[in-house]
Amino acid sequence: MKQKPFSGAAVSVLISVPKKKFKQAVKRNRMKRLIREAYRLNKKSLIQHCQEKENGLLIAFLYVGNELCQWKEMESVMQKVLLVLKEKME
């Protein structure tokens, strides 16, 4: 969701892994950590783009898979998602 930046943050992120898919908190937390780390490592270009356009973003990442994924898969998907977001902002 596009918006005007507030409190100095160009991008705000929400991460959700449903309890219905992963009953054990250990697995839910693992997925949230993977998503958070993949975002942290790849967010620089998106934030710079938002600052150049003087826009802000509210992003929600909802994990809808039924199985745990590996780090390489999560990082490649995150890179694709952030690239699509950047293109849609233009």
Short mmCIF file of the C-alpha atoms (twelve columns), coordinates in Angstrom:
data_MODEL
# 
_entry.id   MODEL 
# 
loop_
_atom_site.group_PDB 
_atom_site.id 
_atom_site.type_symbol 
_atom_site.label_atom_id 
_atom_site.label_alt_id 
_atom_site.label_comp_id 
_atom_site.label_asym_id 
_atom_site.label_seq_id 
_atom_site.Cartn_x 
_atom_site.Cartn_y 
_atom_site.Cartn_z 
_atom_site.pdbx_PDB_model_num 
ATOM 1  C CA . MET A 1  0.000  0.000   0.000   1 
ATOM 2  C CA . LYS A 2  1.457  3.359   -0.990  1 
ATOM 3  C CA . GLN A 3  1.406  6.213   1.465   1 
ATOM 4  C CA . LYS A 4  3.292  9.299   2.498   1 
ATOM 5  C CA . PRO A 5  6.294  8.418   4.659   1 
ATOM 6  C CA . PHE A 6  5.740  8.922   8.370   1 
ATOM 7  C CA . SER A 7  8.157  9.114   11.277  1 
ATOM 8  C CA . GLY A 8  11.145 8.865   8.958   1 
ATOM 9  C CA . ALA A 9  10.434 5.269   7.885   1 
ATOM 10 C CA . ALA A 10 10.078 4.838   4.130   1 
ATOM 11 C CA . VAL A 11 8.882  1.238   4.397   1 
ATOM 12 C CA . SER A 12 6.997  -0.542  7.185   1 
ATOM 13 C CA . VAL A 13 6.751  -4.331  7.188   1 
ATOM 14 C CA . LEU A 14 4.372  -6.853  8.760   1 
ATOM 15 C CA . ILE A 15 5.249  -10.558 8.757   1 
ATOM 16 C CA . SER A 16 2.630  -13.227 9.424   1 
ATOM 17 C CA . VAL A 17 2.817  -17.021 9.493   1 
ATOM 18 C CA . PRO A 18 -0.589 -18.563 10.307  1 
ATOM 19 C CA . LYS A 19 -1.014 -20.945 13.215  1 
ATOM 20 C CA . LYS A 20 -3.413 -22.957 11.079  1 
ATOM 21 C CA . LYS A 21 -0.542 -23.999 8.767   1 
ATOM 22 C CA . PHE A 22 2.174  -24.440 11.440  1 
ATOM 23 C CA . LYS A 23 0.834  -25.591 14.804  1 
ATOM 24 C CA . GLN A 24 4.229  -25.518 16.516  1 
ATOM 25 C CA . ALA A 25 5.507  -22.078 17.507  1 
ATOM 26 C CA . VAL A 26 9.077  -23.182 16.773  1 
ATOM 27 C CA . LYS A 27 8.237  -23.681 13.085  1 
ATOM 28 C CA . ARG A 28 6.245  -20.433 12.846  1 
ATOM 29 C CA . ASN A 29 9.089  -18.481 14.417  1 
ATOM 30 C CA . ARG A 30 11.618 -20.120 12.090  1 
ATOM 31 C CA . MET A 31 9.625  -18.999 9.053   1 
ATOM 32 C CA . LYS A 32 9.273  -15.472 10.420  1 
ATOM 33 C CA . ARG A 33 13.034 -15.315 11.033  1 
ATOM 34 C CA . LEU A 34 13.735 -16.490 7.464   1 
ATOM 35 C CA . ILE A 35 11.371 -13.893 5.995   1 
ATOM 36 C CA . ARG A 36 12.739 -11.126 8.210   1 
ATOM 37 C CA . GLU A 37 16.362 -11.934 7.348   1 
ATOM 38 C CA . ALA A 38 15.674 -12.224 3.602   1 
ATOM 39 C CA . TYR A 39 13.941 -8.836  3.699   1 
ATOM 40 C CA . ARG A 40 16.706 -7.241  5.763   1 
ATOM 41 C CA . LEU A 41 19.406 -8.322  3.313   1 
ATOM 42 C CA . ASN A 42 17.512 -7.168  0.200   1 
ATOM 43 C CA . LYS A 43 15.649 -4.028  1.288   1 
ATOM 44 C CA . LYS A 44 18.243 -1.375  0.423   1 
ATOM 45 C CA . SER A 45 17.254 -0.788  -3.193  1 
ATOM 46 C CA . LEU A 46 13.533 -0.645  -2.349  1 
ATOM 47 C CA . ILE A 47 14.084 1.892   0.431   1 
ATOM 48 C CA . GLN A 48 16.294 4.056   -1.796  1 
ATOM 49 C CA . HIS A 49 13.636 3.950   -4.518  1 
ATOM 50 C CA . CYS A 50 10.932 4.997   -2.041  1 
ATOM 51 C CA . GLN A 51 13.045 7.875   -0.782  1 
ATOM 52 C CA . GLU A 52 13.737 9.085   -4.328  1 
ATOM 53 C CA . LYS A 53 10.025 9.022   -5.170  1 
ATOM 54 C CA . GLU A 54 9.169  10.517  -1.756  1 
ATOM 55 C CA . ASN A 55 6.677  7.727   -1.130  1 
ATOM 56 C CA . GLY A 56 6.246  5.276   1.678   1 
ATOM 57 C CA . LEU A 57 5.086  1.681   1.629   1 
ATOM 58 C CA . LEU A 58 3.211  -0.560  4.003   1 
ATOM 59 C CA . ILE A 59 4.066  -4.173  3.188   1 
ATOM 60 C CA . ALA A 60 2.547  -7.353  4.632   1 
ATOM 61 C CA . PHE A 61 4.304  -10.655 4.031   1 
ATOM 62 C CA . LEU A 62 1.930  -13.576 4.614   1 
ATOM 63 C CA . TYR A 63 3.419  -17.046 4.378   1 
ATOM 64 C CA . VAL A 64 0.815  -19.339 2.815   1 
ATOM 65 C CA . GLY A 65 2.883  -22.469 2.138   1 
ATOM 66 C CA . ASN A 66 2.238  -25.760 3.917   1 
ATOM 67 C CA . GLU A 67 5.880  -26.733 4.382   1 
ATOM 68 C CA . LEU A 68 9.006  -25.072 5.704   1 
ATOM 69 C CA . CYS A 69 11.175 -23.682 2.945   1 
ATOM 70 C CA . GLN A 70 14.944 -23.402 2.754   1 
ATOM 71 C CA . TRP A 71 16.991 -20.215 2.943   1 
ATOM 72 C CA . LYS A 72 17.973 -20.145 -0.758  1 
ATOM 73 C CA . GLU A 73 14.365 -20.434 -1.872  1 
ATOM 74 C CA . MET A 74 13.215 -17.725 0.563   1 
ATOM 75 C CA . GLU A 75 15.924 -15.298 -0.526  1 
ATOM 76 C CA . SER A 76 15.254 -15.752 -4.252  1 
ATOM 77 C CA . VAL A 77 11.504 -15.255 -3.740  1 
ATOM 78 C CA . MET A 78 12.121 -12.143 -1.619  1 
ATOM 79 C CA . GLN A 79 14.348 -10.651 -4.321  1 
ATOM 80 C CA . LYS A 80 11.623 -11.223 -6.926  1 
ATOM 81 C CA . VAL A 81 8.921  -9.734  -4.691  1 
ATOM 82 C CA . LEU A 82 10.938 -6.605  -3.920  1 
ATOM 83 C CA . LEU A 83 11.742 -6.140  -7.614  1 
ATOM 84 C CA . VAL A 84 8.037  -6.363  -8.511  1 
ATOM 85 C CA . LEU A 85 7.175  -3.846  -5.779  1 
ATOM 86 C CA . LYS A 86 9.792  -1.460  -7.099  1 
ATOM 87 C CA . GLU A 87 8.445  -1.740  -10.645 1 
ATOM 88 C CA . LYS A 88 4.843  -1.208  -9.527  1 
ATOM 89 C CA . MET A 89 5.804  2.021   -7.746  1 
ATOM 90 C CA . GLU A 90 6.849  3.660   -11.018 1 
# 
